[in-house]
Amino acid sequence: MANWQIPEGITGEENFLRFRPSIAAARERSCPLRLALKVRPDLARDRPLYRDRPDYSMGPFHNVLDRMELDGEPEVLALSQGLQQGRKPVHPALARWTEHAVRQYLNSVKDSAHLEPVSRDWVRRLDTSHDGIPVVHEETVTGRRFEKDRVRELRILRMGSVEDRPRNEPEIALAAAVLAEARPALSKLWKKGPATLGRSERPHQVRVVEIGCLDGTANVLFDDTPEAAIHKYQREAEELLRAVAAGNVRRPGTDCAECPLIDMCPAVPSIEGLLGVNDASKPLRTWSLTTTRQHRKCGPIPYYRDLKLPRDGSAEQSPAVERGHAVHEWIEVKHLRSPQQACRADDVPDLTRDERFAEDTLQAKLGMRMIGDHSLVCPFRDAGQEMEVYPEHPIVVYDPAAQVVVIDKVDLLYLSEGVWRLRETKTSRYLFEGDLLKKFPQIALAIVLSAEGALGGGNAGCRVELERLTANGPVLTEFDVHNSELVAEARKVIQAEVAGWHSDLARATKPGKECRTCVFTRWCPDAKMRSGS
C-alpha cells in the first residue's frame, strides 16, 4: 500500500481492506485504481452519483436457496416467494433464468445432502500495519457455504457452464484460505466497518467447487487440508492482494461503468455534447454502438446483457459472421508479433491446425483470401521503424450533457512516424458503395472523437482509416477529420444512433422475426420462438 492516497472526491476510511476471490480473478483486466477503491468498502463519493444500476443477477437465486436451505421451504414455495429484488418483483427474464438455475444447481448437488448450510458469512482477518498505522485486512467469499464434521465447502456459482472453464489460481487460493481460517461474521458485511467475528473450530478439510447454473456442470477446484490452502495462498494470492491494495494507475476500460470516479477521472475525457443529446435528467448510463444495435433489435436486450444472462451464441453466428471474427483474430495476432513485421501475402493460417479455415466452404476460402489481401494495406507495410500498436483498444469518454459514459473499442490504434491513426477493419463479400458513415457508425464515432481531441494526437487529430476486405480485394479509405462538413455529418449519425436508446427507459419487447437471431430468447418471456431449450 506504499504511497496510496484517497483520490480527490472520495472520503472515508482507507485502512480497512476487504478482499473477495472475484477481485483476484479480475485483476488482469481491470483498472488498478478502481480495484484499490473496491477493496476499501468504507470509501465513498463526497457527492452521490445518480446512476442506473442493473439488478444483482444472483440476488433472486440466493433468496430462493436461502429459503430452501436455511428455512426448509419446499422448492415451489421458495420460488414463488423468493423471486423479489427488495420490494419489487424480479424482471420476468431474470425470474425465468433463476428458476432454471435453481433446478440445475439442485440437480448438481443432490449427492451432497450430508453437508449442512451455513447462514453466516465467513471472514478471515489478517490485521497488519503500514508506517505504524493499523490496517484491518479482511477476506471473505461469495457463494453457498456448507460445513459438517469439520469439513468446509464453498460452492462458487457461475451463471453459464463451467465445462472447460479455465482455472484462475489466485481466485482459488484466496477462496481456499478463507475456508481454512475463517470465523463466522456476527454482523452483516454491508454495514460500515470491520465485521464482528465469532468463534469456530479450525476445519480438517476445505473444498472449493464451482457450479455452472446453466447446465449443472461442476468442477472441484480445491480439496485438501487447511495447511495446503494457506500454502497455496502464500504462493499464488498474497503478493497479488498487496498489489491490488496499492493500485493507483488509472486504466480506462469496461470498469468505468461502475467506477465512482467516472465523472471526475483525468484519464477519461469529459466532452459536453459529444453525443448530441442534451438531457441530463436520466440516471448515468453506459453506451456503445453495440448498445444501439441491440436496442433497435429489441428494447430490453442491453438490459439482458448487463444482467449477464447466458447467451445462445449460435443464434447470431452466421457463417459470414464467424468468418469475419476469424479474420479479425488472425490479423490481430499478427500485428502483435515481436519484433514487428508487415503481414505478407503468404502469411495465412495453417490449414492443418486452424479448422476455421480448413473447411472446403466459400466462407473459409474467402477468409483465407482476405487475410492474404490484407498484406496489401497492412499498416506496417511502409513503417520505417517500430510503431506503438494498440489492437482492440478501449475508448472511454464521458458526456455530462447526456449523462452517458461511452465505452467502446477500436480495432487498431497506432502511432506511425509521429502521427496517430485509428483503423477499423470490415469484412464483406461485396464492396458497399453508399454512405460509409451510416453504414459504419464506428467511423462516424471515431471522426467525432478525433475532432474533439479525445483520441491520440490531441487537437491535431487522429487520422481515421477504414480497411475493407472483400471478395474483389482490399480497399483502404482515409477520412479527413479536419473537414468541418464531414465532422458535422458524423455528429448527425452519432446523434441518431444514441437518441432512441437514450429516451427509452421502458425496455419494451418487440416480439417477431428478430427473435430468431436473439441470443436471449431462452429467457425472454415474450419471445416468439426459443433457442437453447
N, C-alpha and C positions, 0 to 999 in steps of 0.2 A: 504493500500500500504506500510505498515511498512517494512522497510529494503529491498525493492525490488530494484534490481540492474540490469542494462542492461548487458546481457550475453556477454562474450568475442566474438568478431567477428561481433557484431551488433552496429550500431551507429544511432543517430537521437534523436528526442525529446521524452523523456519518460513521460512527464507530460501532454500529450494530449491523452485523452481516448475517444474512440467511441464504443458504445455498440449497438448490434443488438439482436433481440429476439432469433436468432439461437444460439447465444453464451450461453444464459441461458439454451436452450434445450440441448446443447452439453456438459455441464459441467461434468455430472456424468461419462461420458465415455471417456473423453479427457485428454490429458496431461496438467496439470496446467500451466506449463511454456509456452507451445505452445499457450494456450488461452490468457495468460497475454501479449504475444507478439502480438497476433491477435487484441486485443483491443487497441493497440498503432499503428495506421496506419502510423505514420511518422518514425517508426523504420525500418531499412533495413540492409542487409548484407554489410560489407566492400567490399567484392568481390562478384559480381553476380554469381549465380549458374545456369549453363546451364542445365535445366531440361525439361522433357516432360510434358507439362501441358494439361490436357484434355479440350476440349471446354466447355464453360459455357452452360450447358444444357438448362437453361431457357432463354438464350440470344435471340435466334430467336423468341421465344414465345413473349417476351416483345417487340421486334422490330415490330412484326405484330400487337400487340394490341395497341402500340403507334400510329401506322399509322391509325388504325381504330378509336380509342377513342379520340385521340388528333388532328389528321389531317383530320378525316372524310372520309378516303378512304374506298371504298367498300371491303368486305371480300376477294373476288377473287384477286383484285389488291394488297391488303395488303399482302396476302400470297405469291404472285409471286415476290413482291419486298422486302419483309421483311425477307426472308429466306437467310440471309447473316450473316457471322461472320466477321465483319470488311469488308475487301475487297474480302474475299474468300467465295465460296459457302458453304452452310451448308452440312455436310455429309448426304447422302440420308436417312439413318436410322433416324437421328435426325430430318430431314425435315419431314419424314413421321409421326413421333411422334408429332411434332409441329402442323402439320395440324389437326391431331386428337384432340390434347389438346385444340387448339383454339376453335374448334367446340363444344367440351364438355363444355368448360368454358362459351361460349356464351349462350349455352342452359341453363346452371345452373343459370345465372344472368339475364335472359330475363325479369324477373319481377322487376328489379331494375333500369329501364331506367330513373327514375326521378332523380337519383343522377348524379352529374357532375364529370368527371375525373379531377384529379389534376396532373399537369405535374411536379411540383417542389417537391423535397424531403421534407419530414417533419423531423425536427430536434428539439429535446428537449435539452436544455442546463442547466446544474446544476454545475456551476463552484464552486470549493472548493479550499482548500489549504492543504498542507501537510508539517509539520515542517516549516511553514512560506512561503513555495514555492507555487505559484499559480498553480492550476491544472485545466485544461479545460476538463470538463466532458460532452460529448455529447451522445445522444441516438437517434437512427433513426430506421426505419423499411424498410423491403423489401417486395414488393408485389404491388398490384394495389390499388391506393389511390383515394377516392371519397369524395365529400363534397357538401352539399347544405342545406340552411336554418339552418346553424349552427349544422348540423349533419355530423359527420365524420365516414367514414367506411374504414377499411383496409381489403383487401382480400389476405390472405396468400395462396400461391399456393403450392400444393403438387403434385409431379409427378404421384403418384399412386392414389389409392382410399382412402377416409377418412372415409369410413364406418367402424364403431367400432374402429376407431383410438384412442388410449389413449390420454388424455389431458396432457399437460405439463404446470402446473400452473405458474411457473416463466416466461416462454416464453409468455404466455397470459398476465400476469401482466405487463411486460415490454412494450409489444405492445400497450396495452390499455393506459398506462401512457403517451407514446409518443403522441398518438392521443389526449389525454386530454390537453396537454400543449405545443405541438409542434408549431414552427413557420416555414414558408417556407424558404428553403435554396435558396439564390440568386446565390450561387456558386456551382460548381459541386463537389460532395463528393470525387471523385477520385483525386482531387487536394490536394497538401500538405497543412497542417494547418487546423485550425478550419474553419467551414463553416461561410459564411457571411449570416446572417439571416434577413428576412424581418419582417413585422408586420402581425398580423392576430387576428381575434376575437376568444375569447375562445368559444369552442362549448358547446351546451346544452346537447348533447348526443354523445357517442362514441360506435362504434360497430366493433368488430373483427370477421371475418368469415374466415374459411378455406375451400378451394375448391379442390377437387380431380380431377386433369386433365385427369385421365384415364377414369372415368365414370361420371363425373359431380356431384358427391356427394358433399354435403356441410354440415358443422356444424357451428352453431353460437357459438363462444367461449366466447364472452363478449358483452353485450348490456345494458349499464347503463350510469349513469352520470359521468362527469369528476371527481367529488369528490370520487365516488366509485372506479374509476380507480386508483386514487392516493393512496387511502387506500389499495387497493389490492397490488399495487406496494410496498408500505412500508412494508406490511406484508409478501410478498412472493418473492420479487425480490431484494430489496435494499441491504440487507446483502449479498446475493449471488453475486451481482456485485462487491461489495467490495472485496470479497474473490477471484473472478476471477482476478481482477486487481493486487492482491497481490501474485498470484500464482508463486511459484518458484521451485516447485518439478518437477523433470523430470520423466515422466512415459511413457516409450516406448509402442507403440501400433500403431493402424492404423493412428493416427495423424502424424506419422513420414513421411508419404508420401508427405505431403505438408510443412513440417517444414523447415524454413530457416537454422536451426542449424544441420541438419541431418548429415553432413559430419564432424562435429566437436563436437558432443554431447558426453560427457563422459559416458552417460548411454547406448549408442549404440556402441557395439564393432565394430571396423574397422578392417577387415581381408582381406588383399590384396590377391587376387587369390582364394578366397573361392569357387567361382562357376566354376573355371577352364576356364574362358573366359577372354582373355586379349585384350580388345577393349574398351578404354575409349573415343572413338571419338563420340559416340552417346549420346544423352541427358540422364540425370539421370532419371531412371525409377524404379518402384517398381515391385517386382516379388514374387510370391508364387507358390507352387506346383499346386494350382488351376489354376493359370495363364497358366502354361504349358498344363494342361489338356484341358482347354478351347481353347487355341491356336491350339492345334493339331486337335481339332474338327473343328474349322474354325477360320481363322486369325483374323477377327475383333471382336470376342466375348469379349476378355478382354477390348477392347475399348468401346463396348456397356455397359459393366459392369461399367467402370469408368464414363460413362455418367449417370449412374443410371437410365437407361431406365426401365420402368416397365417390370417385368418378368412374364412369364406364368409358374408358379411353377409346374402345373400339368404335363407339358411336360416331366419333368425329374424325377417325383416322381413315381417310380415303387413300388409295394408292398414291395419288398426286401429293397429298399432304405428307405422307410417310417419305416419299422421295425428296421433298423439299427439306424435311428435317435432316435426313441422312446427308444431303449435300452440304447443308449448313454446318453440321457437326464435323464433317471431314475437313472442310476449309478452315474452320476454327482451330482444329488440332494442328494443321499445317502452319498456320500463322503463329503458333506459339512455340515452334521449333527453336532450339538454341544450338548453334548460332542461327540467326535469322537467314532465310533464303527465299527467293522468289519461287512461287509454285511453277512447276514445269508441266508441259502437256502430258507427259507420261507419269506424272505424279498422282496416280489413280489407285483406288483400293485393290488389294489382293483378293481376287475372286475366290480363292481357296480358304480365306479367313473371314471375309465380310459377306455374310449371307444376304445382306440387304441389296447388294449389287450383283450377286451371283445368279439370281433367278433370270430365266430366259423370258423376261417380260419387257413391254415397251417402257415402263417407268424405270426399271433398273438400267436399261440401255441408255435411256435419256439422262438419267442421273450421272452415269459414267461420262457421257459426252459433256454435260455441264461442268463437271469437275475439271475435265481437260480444257474446256473453253475458258474457264476462269483464269488460266495462266496468261491469257492474252491481256487481261485487265487487272491482274494481281497488283495490289498497292505496293508490294515490294519490288516490282519489276524494274523500276528505274531508280530505286533507292541507292544513293551513293554511300550511305553509312547506316549504322544501326539505328532503328527507329523505336520510339516509345509506342507500344501497341497495347490496347485495352479491348479485347473482344468481349462481347456481351456486357458492355459497360453500363452500370446503373446510372440513371439520371433522376435526381430528386430536386423539385422546385416547389416552393410554397406560394400560393396566390391568395393573399388575405382578402381581396375583394370578393372572391368566390368561396372562401373558407375551404379550400381544396389543396391537398398535397398531391402533386403529380409524381408518381413513381413508375418509371418505365425503364426499358433497356434499349440500347442501340447495338446493332450488330458489330460495329467496329469503330473505335475512336483511336486515331493515331496521329503522331507528330512527325511530319516529314519535312526536313530542311527548314525547320523553324515555323512551319505552318501547320495548324491543327486542322484535321479533316475528319468528318464523320461519314461513314459509309453504311448504307442499308443494302442488303443483297436479297433479291427476289428471284424465285424460280417459277417459270411458267412455260408451258409448251408453245404458246403463241405470244407474240410481241404485242403488248397493249399500246395503242396509238392515241388514246384520248387524254383527258385531263389527269396528269400524273399526280397532282396534289390531292384530288378527290379519291383517286384510285389507291394511292399510297399515303394515307394521312400521317404515317410516320415521318415522311419527308416534310410535310407541312409543319409538324411539330418541331422538327429539327431546325427548319428555317426560322421559325418564331423564336426558338430558344437561342439560336445563333445571333439573331438580330438584337436580342435583349442582353447579349453578353453572358449568357448562362452556361455556355459550353467553353471548351478550351479556346484561347485566343482573346478573351475579354471583348473589349469594344471593337477590336479589329475583326472580330467574327471568326467563326469556324466554317470552313468550306464544307458544303453538303453534297454528297455523291450518292447516286442510285445506280447500283450494278444489277442488271437484269440478265439472267442466264436463260436462254430459250433454245428451242429446237433448231433455230436458224443462226445461232451464235450469240455471243455476249454483246451487250450494249451498255456503255458507261455514260451517264448523264451527270453533269455538274450544274448546280443551281447557284445563281448569283445572289448571295444573301444581302448584298447592298442595294439590290433593285427594290425600290420602295413599292412599286406596283405588285411585284411578286410576294413581298412580305405581307402586303395588305390582303392579297388573295389567300395566303397561308393562314392568316388570322381568321378570316371568314370560315375557312374549312374547320379549324380547331373549335371555333365558337359553335358551329353546327354539330360537331362531334360531341361536345360537352352538354349543350343546353337541355336536351331531352332527358338525359340521365339526371342532371343536377336538380331539375324541378320535380322529379318523381320520387316521393318517399313512400308511395303506396305499395310498390313492388307487386302489382297485379300480374297474374299469369296470362299468357296468350296461347292457350292450347290449340294445336293444329299441326301442320306438316313439319314445323321446326322441331317438334318433339322427337322426330326420327333421328336427328343428329345431336340431341341434347344429352350431355353426359350425366345429368341428374334425374332423368325420368323415373328411375327406380324409387326415388324418394319424394318426388313432386306429387302432391295429392290431386292435381288437375291434369296430369299427363294423359294424352290420348292413347299412347301405347308405351309399354315399359320395356326397358333393357335390363339385363343382369338379373332377371328374376330366377 
